[in-house]
C-alpha cells in the first residue's frame, strides 16, 4: 500500500469517527429536545458518515475506473447535501437561541 493510500484511508477513518460522534450527540439532543434543527443536523451527519465510508473505499479498495468515478460523483453529491443540511440545522438552532435569549431579556443569559 502506498503512503498516500494509507494517509487517505486513515484520514477518512478519522472523519468517519468524528461524524459518528457528532451524529450521536445530535441524535441525543433530538430525542431530548425534539427541536427540528437537530433533525437536519443528524441527517447531515448521516450523509457525512456515508461519505466518509465511501471515501475510505477509494483509498483501501482496488476498483475499476467506472466504479471509482461512480463513488467519487456519488460521494460528492452526498457531501454537498450534507453541508446544506448542516447549514440549515445550524441556522435553525441559532434562530431558536436568539428567540430564547430575546424572551429571557437582557442580562439574564449567563456570560453576558
N, C-alpha and C positions, 0 to 999 in steps of 0.2 A: 504494500500500500504506500502510495506516495505521500509526502508530508502535507501537501495541500488537501488531500482527501481526509487525512486524519484530523487536521485542523478544522476543516469544514464540518466533518462529522461530529467532532467534539463541540463546536460552536452551536450546531443545530441541536445537539443533545442538551446543552445548557439552556438555550432558548426554550426548548420543549419543557424543561423542568420549571423555568420561570413562568411560562404560560400556564402550566398546571397549578402552580401555587396561586397565581392571580385568579384563575378560574375558581379554585377552592374558596378563596376569600370572597369573591363576588357572589358565588352561589350561596354561601353562608349569609351574606348581607341581604341577598334577595329573599331567602327563606325567613330571615328575622324581621326585615323591614317591609318587604313587598313592594319596594319602590321600583318603577319601571326602568329607571336608569341602570339598575343592576342587571336587569334582563338584557339590555343592549350590551352592557359590558361583558356579561357572561357569554353571550352569543359571539361577540368579537373574540374573546379568549378561546372559545371552542374552535373557531376558524383558525386562530393562531396556532393552536395545538396541531391541527391537521396540516397546516402549512409547515410547521417545524418537522413533523414526521416525514412529510413529502420531501423536504429539503435534505433531511438526513439520508433518505433513499438515494438521492442523486450522488452523494459522496460515498456511500457504503456499498451500493449495488452496481453491478455491471448491467447496463441497459442498452437497448438498441437506440439509435438516433431518434427514431419515431417516438419511442417511449420516453426518452429524455425530454424531448420538446413538449410532449403532452404533459409531463409532470411540471415542467417549467411554466408553461402557459396556465395550467390549472392552478398551480400554487400562487402565481402572480395574481390571478383573479381572487383567490382566497384572501391573500394578504391585503388587497385593496378594499374588499368588502369588510374585512376585519378592522381596518383602520377607520373606515366610515362609521361602523358601529361603535367603535371606541370613542370617536369624537362626539357622536350623538349622545352616548351614555354619559360621558364626562360633562357635556354641556347641560344635560338634564339634571345631573347631580349638582352642578354649580348653581343652576337656577333655583333648585329646591333649597339649597343652603341660603341663597340670597333672600328668598321669601321668608325662611325661618328666622334669619338674622333681622330682617326688617320688622317682622312681627314681634320679636323679642325687644326691640328698641335699642337705642344707643347705650353703650356701656354695659349691657347685660350679657354680651358674648365674652367668654373667657379669653384673655390675652389682648383685649382692646382697652 
